[in-house]
């Protein structure tokens, strides 16, 4: 009986699949666009911050699932426009989500200032001394804000990545 030379058929198939998978992953990386991901996340974050501020102002409660919602909007924007699979896209999503919830808290505080002085929100927005921003944020800060910030960061990170199943990768349906 003659001995076969070379790797067994299963090993050969595995190495071909690994090469194909590497090439497909490399193609996915070439489609990434961090700049567009940042723009998408910023748009989602701005929408989320306004929604966060409006709901918080109107209900006078900060609602935890809204922080997740802000992070989700940010993540969708990063994912949709950025098409990212690298970790940097999640980090960008988490940072934008954090800034967005903080912006929502700031806008809420401005709403309360407007209410206290019986002036319009737009008037406060136009005339606020922005050098006082950190003082206002410190004054309105509560320990629960840390939880909301963490929820937003988690969702912003989690949803910023392009979702590709193993089956899609194997079949090439990307």
C-alpha positions in Angstrom: 0.0 0.0 0.0 1.4 3.4 -1.0 1.7 6.0 1.7 0.0 9.4 1.0 2.2 12.4 1.2 1.1 15.8 2.5 -1.5 16.8 5.1 -4.6 14.7 5.6 -7.6 16.1 3.6 -9.2 17.6 6.8 -6.1 19.6 7.6 -5.9 20.9 4.0 -9.6 21.9 4.1 -9.1 23.7 7.5 -6.1 25.7 6.2 -8.0 26.7 3.1 -10.9 27.8 5.3 -8.6 29.8 7.6 -7.0 31.6 4.6 -10.4 32.4 3.2 -11.6 33.6 6.6 -8.6 35.8 7.1 -9.2 37.3 3.6 -12.8 38.0 4.4 -11.9 39.6 7.8 -9.3 41.7 6.0 -12.0 42.8 3.5 -14.3 43.8 6.4 -11.5 45.8 7.9 -11.0 47.6 4.7 -14.7 48.7 4.7 -14.3 50.3 8.2 -14.5 54.1 8.4 -13.8 55.5 11.8 -14.5 59.1 10.7 -18.0 58.2 9.6 -18.5 56.1 12.7 -17.7 59.2 14.8 -20.2 61.3 12.8 -22.9 58.6 13.2 -22.3 58.2 16.9 -22.4 62.0 17.4 -25.7 62.2 15.6 -27.1 59.4 17.6 -25.7 60.9 20.8 -27.1 64.3 20.1 -30.6 62.8 19.5 -30.2 60.7 22.7 -29.0 63.7 24.8 -32.0 65.7 23.8 -34.4 62.8 24.5 -32.6 62.2 27.8 -33.0 65.8 28.8 -36.6 66.1 27.7 -37.7 63.0 29.6 -35.7 63.9 32.7 -37.0 67.4 32.7 -40.7 66.5 32.1 -40.8 63.6 34.5 -38.3 65.0 37.0 -36.7 61.5 37.1 -33.7 60.0 35.5 -34.7 56.7 34.0 -32.0 54.1 33.7 -33.2 52.4 30.5 -32.9 55.8 28.8 -29.2 55.8 29.4 -29.1 52.4 27.7 -31.2 54.0 24.9 -28.7 56.8 24.5 -25.8 54.3 24.3 -27.8 52.2 21.8 -28.5 55.2 19.6 -24.8 56.1 19.7 -23.8 52.5 19.0 -26.2 52.2 16.0 -24.8 55.4 14.5 -21.2 54.2 14.9 -22.1 50.7 13.6 -24.2 51.9 10.6 -21.8 54.5 9.3 -18.5 53.2 10.6 -19.0 49.5 9.7 -16.4 48.7 12.4 -15.2 45.4 13.7 -12.1 46.7 15.5 -12.1 47.5 19.2 -11.6 51.2 18.6 -15.2 51.5 17.3 -16.5 50.3 20.6 -14.3 52.7 22.5 -15.5 55.5 20.4 -19.1 54.5 21.0 -18.6 54.3 24.7 -16.9 57.7 24.9 -19.6 59.4 22.7 -22.3 57.7 24.8 -20.7 59.0 28.0 -20.5 62.6 26.6 -24.1 62.3 25.4 -25.6 61.4 28.7 -23.5 64.2 30.4 -24.8 66.6 27.7 -28.3 65.4 28.5 -27.8 66.1 32.2 -26.4 69.5 31.3 -29.4 70.3 29.1 -31.7 69.1 31.9 -30.0 71.5 34.3 -30.4 74.4 31.9 -34.1 73.5 31.7 -34.4 73.8 35.4 -32.5 77.1 35.4 -35.0 78.4 32.8 -37.9 77.2 35.0 -36.5 78.8 38.1 -36.0 82.1 36.4 -39.2 81.8 34.4 -37.5 82.4 31.1 -37.4 80.3 27.9 -34.9 77.4 27.5 -33.5 79.1 24.4 -32.9 82.3 26.4 -30.9 80.3 29.0 -29.1 78.4 26.2 -28.0 81.7 24.6 -27.1 83.6 27.7 -25.6 80.9 29.9 -22.1 81.6 31.1 -20.5 78.5 29.8 -17.4 78.9 32.0 -19.8 77.8 34.7 -20.6 74.5 33.0 -18.5 72.3 35.4 -19.8 74.1 38.4 -23.4 73.5 37.3 -22.6 69.8 36.5 -21.0 69.4 39.9 -23.9 71.0 41.6 -26.5 68.8 39.9 -24.4 65.6 40.1 -25.8 62.6 42.1 -24.3 59.2 42.7 -26.9 57.6 40.4 -25.3 59.6 37.6 -22.4 57.1 37.7 -24.7 54.2 37.1 -26.4 56.0 34.2 -23.0 56.9 32.7 -21.9 53.3 33.1 -25.0 52.0 31.4 -24.6 54.4 28.5 -20.9 53.5 28.1 -21.8 49.8 28.1 -24.5 50.1 25.4 -22.4 52.6 23.4 -19.5 50.1 23.4 -21.6 47.0 22.9 -23.7 48.2 19.9 -20.9 50.0 18.0 -19.6 46.8 16.3 -20.8 45.5 13.0 -22.6 42.3 13.8 -21.4 39.4 11.7 -22.3 35.8 12.5 -19.8 32.9 12.0 -22.2 31.5 9.3 -22.1 34.8 7.4 -18.3 34.8 7.6 -18.0 31.2 6.4 -20.5 31.6 3.6 -19.2 35.0 2.5 -22.6 36.6 2.9 -21.4 39.9 4.3 
